[in-house]
Amino acid sequence: MTAHVDVMDLVAQMKAAEQTFVLATVVRTVSVTAAKAGAKAIIAPDGRVVAGWIGGGCARGAVLKAAREALADGEPRMVSVRPENLLAELGVKAGEHRDGVRFAANFCPSKGTMDIFVEPVLPHPSLVVFGASPVALSLATQARQLGYHVTLAAPAVDRPSAIDADTLIDGFALGELHPARRFVVVSTQGKGDEAALRAALATEGCYHAFVGSRRKMAALRDRLLAEGIANETIDCVKAPAGLDLGAITPEEIAMSILAEITIERRRGQRQIRPAD
């Protein structure tokens, strides 16, 4: 097998294992360059080149910087490494962006140009649902359709035989979870509300929500405060969960929650353009 095939085999394995990495691909070269179009490299979050090769130090620094940024915001980017005289002809300086391309200077004697596409590969976002209520089950089904890795935690006796989830947990003790950006929703609706909410608060996530009325959440809040759980920890829970869409059915409520999660998930990834 060629090195290129080895890299793509490893990409497939790392994707299947839900690992985080960056795939850098040389898409264009001009004049003399160490790597040619089609060369690929896998870059780990710590900056190590795990496999492949895209050239030496002439491009490495710019690509690693772009890789770190791509992992931070989840967005791919193009890097163009050029000699300083060619940058000057374009009217750009090293580090500047234009039309979606970041420019970097090539100080190597070869004076070649390389364009490298830097693509972050991230695990599927993780949704943890506590409970087996109709809203919880609909939430799991809809989230799977949107590409989430779904963990549903509820006592086995409360669950139906068929659930659309990646991972099922008997009870509310989660153990090791899917390694990804995580969203947590409690939808027990009367069956273990306090235990589930306590477990949810102990679960790291960028979004926590409770499906229930403000009155119920207030009562649970008082009990959790009495147990010594910090006020700021409890206040991070959105209750009632979801956007106010006038939802009535379990499917509509689940949709409103996923809409709210989508806002949080995509925050900073889309730039609002002014109307024409």
PyMOL commands that set and color helices and strands:
alter all, ss='L'
color gray80, all
select helices_A, chain A and resi 3-16+57-73+84-90+134-145+156-158+193-201+214-226+231-234+250-265
alter helices_A, ss='H'
color red, helices_A
select strands_A, chain A and resi 21-30+40-43+49-52+77-82+97-98+101-105+113-121+126-130+149-154+167-170+182-186+207-210+237-238
alter strands_A, ss='S'
color yellow, strands_A
deselect
rebuild
show_as cartoon
